[in-house]
Amino acid sequence: MKIKAYYELVFYYTVFVILLPLLLLQGIWVRFKTIKLPEATGERSGYCASASTCTNTSTDINTNAKHNNETVNLLILGDSAAAGVGVNQQKQALAGQLPPLLTKQHSLTWQLVASSGLTSTNIIQQLTLLPTQKFDLVLVSVGVNDVTHFTQQAQWAENISHLATILTTKFSADKVLFSSVPPMHLFTALPQPLRWWLGLRASKLNALMASVLVDLQQHSSVQNTDNQGVNKHTNKCAVLTVDLPFKPEYLAKDGMHPSTLAYRVWAKQAAEQFNEWLNTDHHKNKNHTNPKRYKQKKRVS
């Protein structure tokens, strides 16, 4: 396997060196040609008592969250895709479409911390400036700018590990979903061979991200095993690979960012994962708070 990986690395950099002049020219051409879309307008925080009753009033957020112990806190974090580039209003983007899908059993407060052009390093800086607070769920969109800004693979791996650590320690996140870097070889705004090469880089960063999160999980599992050998650690971080058909209706007019329809699919698939986690945790908490009742049911069956 090491020999195979070595030859793949040699092939990758050889092709890169050969194509570098053409890739640079195409990159400059794309910068001038591609439509620069603004971030979606609208509120960047809110409160949802149910799918049909969401508010963006900060007073309502604080009041309702304070009096409801079942409130779940959601953070949407990342780059231009998280910021809603590609649609006009936040209600059409992740921040508008994801929160209502998480209110079947819980009320929810949500916050959006995102900006166009952020790399993984920039997002870490944003989290450093963000005041310490509790987020139960976090959805992270990161990677496209690391592809285009040539973030080194070792730096990318270190940044993903750092992001996961900050989110689960400083912000006490219970569940963190890292959205995978989209398949950039399908971006219609990019010419070949630039599109192919960026897609190759995106796939490499995705593989590294998955590997880093698995390593963190294994390390945490060892650290959180009690004297009886029982693993007390729950899997806090995972990769969300969005199953999205790259048809014209799923892309914004710049050919790179998601459309309203794509954001809807993304939000739905993230919500499915989050709700599965929430239901599992709710079941565990229910059994923990009613141990006698649980044991009686177990004996009867």
C-alpha positions in Angstrom: 0.0 0.0 0.0 2.9 2.4 0.8 4.5 1.7 -2.6 1.2 2.4 -4.3 0.7 5.6 -2.4 4.2 6.7 -3.3 3.7 6.2 -7.0 0.3 8.0 -6.8 2.0 10.9 -5.2 4.8 11.0 -7.8 2.2 10.8 -10.6 0.2 13.6 -9.0 3.1 16.1 -8.7 4.5 15.2 -12.1 1.2 16.0 -13.8 0.9 19.1 -11.7 4.4 20.4 -12.8 3.7 19.6 -16.4 0.3 21.3 -16.4 1.2 24.2 -14.1 1.6 26.9 -16.7 -1.8 26.0 -18.3 -3.5 25.7 -14.8 -2.3 29.1 -13.8 -3.6 30.7 -17.0 -6.9 29.0 -16.7 -7.1 30.0 -13.0 -6.6 33.6 -13.9 -9.2 33.3 -16.7 -11.8 31.8 -14.4 -11.3 34.6 -11.8 -12.1 37.3 -14.4 -14.8 35.3 -16.2 -16.8 33.9 -13.2 -19.7 35.9 -11.9 -19.0 37.0 -8.3 -22.2 36.4 -6.3 -22.8 38.1 -3.0 -23.7 36.3 0.3 -27.4 35.8 0.9 -29.0 38.6 2.8 -31.1 38.1 6.0 -30.7 37.2 9.7 -27.8 35.1 10.9 -29.4 33.8 14.1 -32.9 32.7 15.1 -35.2 30.5 17.2 -37.6 27.8 16.1 -40.2 26.4 18.5 -41.5 24.2 15.6 -41.0 23.9 11.9 -43.7 26.5 11.3 -42.8 29.0 14.0 -39.3 30.4 13.5 -38.3 33.9 14.6 -35.2 36.0 14.0 -35.8 38.3 17.0 -32.8 38.2 19.4 -35.1 38.9 22.4 -37.3 35.9 21.5 -34.2 33.7 21.1 -32.9 34.5 24.5 -36.2 34.3 26.3 -37.4 31.1 24.8 -34.0 29.3 25.1 -33.8 30.3 28.7 -37.1 28.8 29.6 -36.9 25.6 27.6 -34.4 23.0 28.8 -35.0 20.9 25.6 -33.7 23.6 23.3 -31.0 22.4 20.9 -28.3 24.9 19.8 -27.1 24.7 16.2 -24.1 26.4 14.6 -23.6 26.6 10.9 -20.0 27.3 10.2 -17.8 27.9 7.2 -17.2 29.4 3.8 -19.4 30.9 1.0 -21.6 27.9 0.7 -22.5 28.1 4.4 -23.0 31.9 4.0 -25.6 31.3 1.3 -23.8 32.4 -1.8 -25.9 31.3 -4.8 -29.3 32.4 -3.5 -30.7 35.8 -2.6 -31.9 35.3 1.0 -30.8 33.2 4.0 -34.2 31.5 4.1 -33.3 29.8 0.8 -29.9 28.8 2.1 -28.7 26.3 4.8 -29.5 28.8 7.6 -33.1 29.0 6.5 -33.8 25.4 5.4 -31.9 23.3 8.0 -33.3 24.6 11.4 -37.0 23.8 10.7 -36.1 20.2 9.9 -34.6 19.8 13.4 -37.6 20.8 15.5 -39.7 17.5 15.5 -38.8 16.8 19.2 -36.9 19.9 20.3 -37.1 23.7 20.0 -33.9 25.1 18.4 -31.7 28.2 18.4 -29.4 28.6 15.5 -26.4 30.8 14.6 -24.6 31.3 11.3 -20.8 32.1 11.3 -19.7 32.1 7.7 -18.1 34.2 5.1 -16.9 33.9 1.5 -13.3 33.0 0.8 -12.6 31.4 4.2 -10.0 28.6 4.2 -9.8 26.1 7.1 -7.1 28.3 8.7 -9.4 31.3 8.5 -12.3 29.4 10.1 -10.1 28.4 13.0 -9.4 32.1 13.4 -13.1 32.9 13.4 -13.7 30.3 16.1 -10.9 31.8 18.2 -12.7 35.2 18.2 -16.2 33.7 18.8 -17.2 33.8 22.5 -17.3 30.5 24.4 -20.8 29.1 24.3 -22.6 25.8 24.0 -23.5 24.3 20.6 -25.2 20.9 20.5 -25.0 20.5 16.8 -22.5 22.0 14.3 -22.5 21.8 10.5 -19.2 22.8 8.9 -18.7 23.7 5.2 -15.0 23.9 4.4 -12.5 22.9 1.8 -13.2 24.5 -1.6 -11.0 27.5 -0.7 -8.3 25.2 0.6 -8.4 23.5 -2.8 -8.1 26.7 -4.7 -5.6 28.4 -2.3 -3.3 25.3 -2.4 -3.4 24.5 1.2 -0.8 21.8 1.8 -2.2 18.3 2.8 -0.4 18.2 6.1 -1.7 21.7 7.0 -5.3 20.6 6.0 -5.1 17.5 8.2 -3.8 19.6 11.1 -6.6 22.2 10.6 -9.4 19.6 10.5 -8.1 18.1 13.7 -7.9 21.5 15.3 -11.4 22.4 14.2 -12.9 19.2 15.6 -11.0 19.8 18.9 -12.1 23.4 19.3 -15.7 22.6 18.5 -15.9 19.7 20.9 -14.0 21.5 23.7 -14.4 25.2 23.7 -18.0 25.0 22.4 -18.9 21.6 23.9 -20.4 20.3 20.7 -22.1 17.0 20.9 -22.4 16.3 17.2 -20.2 17.8 14.4 -20.9 17.2 10.7 -18.1 18.1 8.3 -19.6 18.4 4.8 -17.3 16.9 2.3 -15.6 19.0 -0.3 -17.8 19.0 -3.4 -16.7 17.1 -6.5 -15.1 20.1 -8.2 -14.5 18.2 -11.4 -18.3 18.7 -12.0 -18.2 22.5 -11.6 -19.4 23.7 -15.0 -17.7 27.1 -14.6 -14.2 25.5 -14.7 -12.4 24.5 -17.9 -10.4 21.4 -18.4 -7.8 20.3 -17.3 -8.2 22.8 -14.4 -11.6 21.2 -13.5 -10.0 17.7 -13.4 -7.0 18.8 -11.3 -9.2 20.7 -8.7 -11.5 17.7 -8.5 -8.4 15.5 -7.8 -7.3 17.8 -5.1 -10.8 17.9 -3.6 -10.9 14.1 -3.4 -7.6 14.0 -1.7 -8.7 16.5 0.9 -11.9 14.5 1.5 -9.9 11.3 2.1 -7.6 13.1 4.5 -10.5 14.6 6.4 -12.2 11.2 6.8 -8.9 9.7 8.0 -8.2 12.5 10.5 -11.7 12.1 12.0 -11.4 8.4 12.3 -8.0 8.8 14.0 -9.5 11.3 16.5 -12.4 8.9 17.2 -10.0 6.0 17.8 -7.8 8.1 20.1 -10.9 9.4 22.0 -12.2 5.8 22.4 -9.0 4.8 24.1 -9.0 7.8 26.3 -12.6 7.3 27.3 -12.6 3.6 28.2 -13.3 2.8 31.8 -11.6 0.2 34.0 -14.1 -2.5 32.9 -13.1 -1.9 29.2 -16.4 -0.2 28.4 -16.1 2.6 25.8 -18.0 5.7 27.1 -17.2 7.8 24.1 -19.8 8.7 21.5 -18.8 9.5 18.0 -18.9 13.3 17.9 -17.5 14.0 14.5 -18.4 12.6 11.1 -18.2 13.4 7.4 -21.4 14.3 5.5 -21.1 13.3 1.9 -24.1 15.0 0.2 -25.7 12.9 -2.5 -26.3 15.7 -5.0 -26.9 15.4 -8.7 -24.9 18.0 -10.5 -27.5 19.1 -12.9 -28.0 22.8 -14.0 -30.9 23.3 -11.6 -28.7 22.4 -8.7 -26.1 25.0 -9.4 -26.3 28.8 -9.1 -25.8 31.0 -12.1 -22.0 31.1 -11.4 -21.8 27.4 -12.1 -20.1 26.7 -8.7 -22.3 27.5 -5.8 -25.5 25.7 -4.7 -28.9 26.8 -5.9 -32.0 26.8 -3.6 -32.8 23.2 -4.7 -29.2 22.1 -3.8 -29.4 23.8 -0.4 -32.7 22.0 0.2 -31.1 18.6 -0.5 -28.0 19.5 1.6 -30.2 20.6 4.5 -32.4 17.5 4.3 -29.5 15.1 4.4 -27.8 16.9 7.2 -31.0 17.0 9.2 -31.4 13.2 8.7 -28.0 12.6 10.3 -28.6 15.1 13.1 -32.1 13.8 13.9 -30.7 10.2 14.0 -28.2 11.4 16.6 -30.8 13.4 18.5 -33.1 10.5 18.7 -30.3 8.2 19.9 -29.3 10.6 22.6 -32.9 11.1 23.7 -33.3 7.4 24.0 -30.1 7.1 26.1 -31.1 10.0 28.3 -34.6 8.5 28.8 -33.2 5.1 29.9 -30.6 6.8 32.1 -33.3 8.9 33.9 -35.6 5.9 34.3 -33.3 3.0 35.1 -35.7 1.0 37.1 -38.5 1.3 34.6 -36.1 0.2 31.8 -34.9 -2.9 33.8 -38.5 -3.9 34.5 -39.4 -3.8 30.9 -36.3 -5.9 30.1 -37.3 -8.6 32.6 -40.9 -8.8 31.3 -39.8 -9.3 27.7 
